[in-house]
């Protein structure tokens, strides 16, 4: 495959850049990417691209698929960004969580769709400052579960919250802390694609942000959470597994960024296509094996409680 797979040059209308796409497989086996598109004002909307093989031959909607609607949803006044897609069998719908950029900062919004043409917006479900969210595809002990990333002056960590109806959220709990000091994932982390359900637990790819004198460096790490208690971290990798190396990852609107928001699973139940934003300018594709990621985590991971004791 030739990366990047989608750039602004592919778009049927004038834009500045395209990146950070949610991903899903449609009923016919084709791949849909819901791409973050930044216009020349600097505001973002979402636009769908479809491909039979998930690699090339993309058919892009001729106009924006989901536009901000600040009249009805004032939290979207400065755009909508970074969608994650979860197909929910119980609802027979796709749940899209995305960042809505309001005057008060970025928050988490949610919408439902059956066809990526008509959307039912639920509005903002987590107030600012919050982003990097995804819904788990099934209820946990009768409740929907949302992974998200609130931020405060003390840092940005990954949390989980629960809801009976996708509208009202509670039982908020911190599940993965950004490390402190010189670590690659110190002070600021966030969920990347939606968690991957495996026989051993929820496999989470998360991004860590390293602040350097020349700017921020976004890389990916791995963690594993218990299936029926996703607030419990079982393993967390010490080192990062994927970072910017190629020219299109290192140089763009924002240098040194790889930022996945979506993946699709192959029929073998092991191979995943990971779709990621590269330098906030393009969408690229990486391929991985769930088994190999779990093996890497076994070799390079620590129990979270042991890690916390070491940090103290």
C-alpha positions in Angstrom: 0.0 0.0 0.0 1.1 3.5 -0.7 0.9 5.9 2.2 -0.6 8.3 2.8 -3.9 6.9 1.5 -5.9 10.1 1.6 -4.8 13.8 1.4 -6.5 17.1 0.7 -5.8 16.6 -3.0 -8.2 13.7 -3.1 -11.1 15.8 -1.9 -14.0 16.8 -4.2 -14.2 20.3 -2.6 -11.7 22.8 -1.4 -10.2 22.0 2.1 -7.1 22.7 4.0 -6.4 19.1 5.3 -7.9 15.7 6.2 -6.8 13.5 9.1 -8.0 11.7 12.2 -10.6 9.4 10.7 -13.0 7.1 12.5 -13.4 3.7 10.7 -15.9 0.9 10.5 -16.8 -2.0 8.2 -20.2 -1.7 6.6 -22.7 -4.5 6.1 -21.3 -5.2 2.6 -17.8 -5.6 3.9 -16.5 -2.3 2.5 -14.7 0.2 4.7 -16.0 3.6 5.7 -13.8 6.3 7.1 -15.4 9.3 8.7 -12.7 11.8 8.2 -11.9 15.0 10.1 -11.7 17.7 7.4 -10.4 21.1 8.3 -11.5 23.9 6.0 -9.5 27.0 5.1 -11.0 28.9 8.0 -9.5 26.4 10.5 -12.8 24.9 11.4 -13.5 21.1 11.1 -16.4 19.0 9.9 -16.7 15.3 9.1 -16.8 13.7 5.7 -17.2 10.0 4.7 -14.9 8.1 2.4 -15.8 4.5 1.3 -13.6 1.8 -0.2 -14.2 -1.8 -1.2 -10.8 -3.0 0.1 -10.1 -0.3 2.7 -6.9 0.6 1.0 -7.6 2.5 -2.2 -10.4 3.4 -4.7 -11.9 5.7 -2.1 -15.3 7.2 -3.0 -15.6 10.5 -1.1 -18.9 12.2 -0.3 -19.2 15.2 -2.7 -20.1 17.5 0.2 -19.6 17.4 4.0 -21.3 14.4 5.7 -21.8 15.9 9.1 -21.4 19.6 9.5 -21.3 21.6 12.8 -24.8 22.8 13.7 -24.1 25.7 16.1 -27.7 27.0 15.9 -29.1 23.8 17.5 -25.9 22.7 19.2 -24.0 25.7 20.3 -21.2 23.5 21.6 -20.2 22.9 17.9 -19.6 26.6 17.1 -15.9 26.1 16.4 -16.2 22.7 14.6 -16.4 19.0 15.2 -13.4 16.8 15.3 -11.7 13.4 15.7 -14.7 10.9 15.5 -14.6 7.4 16.8 -17.1 4.9 15.5 -18.6 1.9 17.3 -21.2 -0.5 15.8 -23.6 -1.5 18.5 -25.4 -4.7 17.7 -28.1 -4.1 20.4 -29.1 -0.8 18.7 -28.3 -2.0 15.1 -26.7 1.4 14.7 -23.3 3.1 14.6 -22.5 5.3 17.5 -20.2 8.2 16.7 -18.5 10.1 19.5 -16.6 13.2 18.5 -15.1 16.3 19.9 -17.3 19.4 19.7 -15.4 22.6 20.0 -17.3 25.2 22.0 -16.5 28.6 23.4 -15.8 26.8 26.7 -13.4 24.4 25.1 -13.5 20.9 23.6 -16.2 18.5 24.9 -17.5 15.1 23.9 -20.6 14.8 21.7 -22.5 11.7 20.5 -24.6 10.9 17.5 -26.3 7.7 16.1 -26.6 6.7 12.5 -27.6 3.7 10.4 -26.2 4.8 7.1 -23.8 7.7 7.6 -26.2 10.0 5.8 -28.8 10.7 8.5 -27.6 11.3 12.0 -29.4 11.6 15.3 -27.4 14.0 17.5 -27.5 13.5 21.3 -25.4 16.7 21.8 -22.7 17.1 24.3 -22.4 14.3 26.9 -19.1 15.3 28.6 -18.3 19.0 29.1 -15.0 20.7 28.5 -12.2 20.0 28.7 -12.8 16.5 27.4 -12.1 14.5 24.2 -10.6 11.2 22.9 -13.8 9.3 23.5 -15.2 6.0 22.3 -18.2 3.8 23.3 -17.8 0.1 24.1 -19.9 -2.0 21.7 -22.0 -3.7 24.4 -23.3 -3.0 27.8 -21.2 -3.8 30.9 -23.4 -5.1 33.7 -26.4 -3.4 32.1 -24.7 -0.1 31.4 -23.1 1.5 28.4 -19.5 2.4 29.0 -17.6 5.4 27.5 -13.8 5.8 27.5 -12.8 9.5 27.4 -10.1 11.9 28.4 -10.9 14.9 30.7 -8.0 17.3 31.2 -7.1 19.5 34.2 -4.1 21.5 35.2 -2.8 18.3 36.9 -2.7 16.4 33.7 -4.8 14.5 31.1 -5.6 10.9 32.0 -8.0 8.2 30.6 -11.4 7.7 32.4 -14.4 5.5 32.0 -18.1 6.5 32.7 -21.3 4.6 32.6 -24.8 5.4 31.4 -28.2 3.6 31.3 -29.3 5.5 28.1 -26.3 7.1 26.4 -27.5 10.5 27.7 -26.9 10.6 31.4 -23.4 9.6 32.6 -22.0 8.8 36.0 -19.8 6.5 38.0 -16.8 8.3 36.5 -13.5 6.6 37.2 -9.9 7.2 36.2 -8.5 4.0 34.6 -5.1 4.9 33.1 -2.9 7.7 34.4 -0.3 9.6 32.4 3.1 8.9 33.9 5.2 11.6 35.3 8.7 12.8 34.6 10.7 11.9 31.5 8.4 9.0 30.2 7.2 9.0 26.6 3.6 9.2 27.9 4.1 11.7 30.8 1.4 14.2 31.7 -0.9 13.8 28.7 -2.4 10.6 27.3 -5.6 9.7 25.4 -7.5 6.9 23.8 -6.7 6.4 20.1 -9.1 4.0 18.3 -12.0 2.4 20.1 -10.9 -0.5 22.4 -10.5 -3.9 20.7 -12.4 -6.8 22.3 -10.2 -9.9 22.6 -10.5 -13.1 24.6 -8.0 -11.7 27.1 -9.5 -8.3 27.6 -10.1 -4.9 26.0 -6.9 -4.0 24.0 -6.4 -0.3 24.1 -4.1 1.7 21.8 -3.5 5.1 23.4 -1.4 8.1 22.5 1.2 9.7 24.7 2.5 13.2 24.2 6.1 14.0 24.8 6.8 17.7 25.2 10.2 18.6 23.7 11.9 21.9 23.0 10.9 21.7 19.4 7.3 20.8 20.0 5.0 17.9 20.9 5.7 14.3 19.9 2.7 11.9 19.6 3.3 8.2 19.8 1.3 5.1 20.6 1.3 2.6 23.5 -0.7 -0.4 24.5 -2.7 -1.4 27.6 -5.1 -4.2 28.4 -8.3 -4.0 30.5 -10.5 -6.6 32.0 -13.5 -7.6 29.8 -16.3 -7.4 32.4 -14.6 -4.7 34.5 -13.0 -2.4 31.9 -12.0 0.0 34.7 -9.3 -2.6 35.8 -6.0 -2.3 33.9 -4.3 -5.7 33.5 -1.2 -4.8 31.6 0.4 -1.6 30.4 3.4 -1.3 28.1 6.4 0.6 29.3 7.6 1.7 25.9 5.9 3.1 22.9 5.2 0.8 19.9 4.5 3.2 17.0 5.8 6.7 16.3 6.3 9.2 13.5 9.2 8.2 11.2 8.1 8.8 7.6 8.2 12.2 5.9 4.4 12.6 5.9 4.3 11.8 9.6 7.1 14.1 10.6 6.2 17.2 8.6 2.8 18.8 8.1 0.5 21.3 9.8 1.6 19.7 13.1 4.9 17.9 12.9 5.7 14.6 14.5 2.2 13.2 14.9 0.6 9.8 14.4 -3.0 9.8 15.7 -5.3 6.8 15.0 -9.0 7.2 15.5 -10.2 4.0 13.9 -9.5 0.4 13.0 -11.2 -2.4 11.1 -10.8 -6.1 11.7 -10.2 -8.6 8.9 -12.2 -11.8 8.5 -9.4 -13.8 10.2 -10.3 -12.1 13.5 -6.6 -11.1 14.0 -5.4 -8.7 11.3 -6.4 -5.0 11.9 -6.2 -2.0 9.6 -5.3 1.0 11.8 -6.2 4.4 10.2 -4.3 7.3 11.5 -3.8 11.0 11.0 -0.3 11.9 9.9 1.1 15.3 10.9 -2.5 16.7 10.9 -2.4 16.7 7.1 -3.2 13.2 5.7 -4.6 9.8 6.5 -2.3 6.8 6.5 -2.8 3.1 7.1 -0.8 0.7 9.3 -1.5 -3.1 9.6 -1.1 -5.1 12.7 -1.9 -8.5 14.3 -3.9 -8.6 17.5 -2.0 -11.7 18.6 1.3 -10.0 18.0 0.2 -6.9 19.9 -0.8 -9.0 22.9 2.5 -10.9 22.7 4.3 -7.6 22.7 2.3 -6.5 25.7 3.2 -9.7 27.6 6.9 -9.1 26.9 6.9 -5.4 27.5 4.0 -4.8 29.9 3.7 -4.3 33.7 0.8 -4.8 36.0 -0.7 -1.4 36.5 -0.6 -1.7 40.3 3.1 -2.7 40.2 3.8 0.2 37.9 2.1 2.6 40.2 4.1 1.3 43.1 7.3 1.9 41.1 6.3 5.4 40.2 5.8 6.2 43.8 
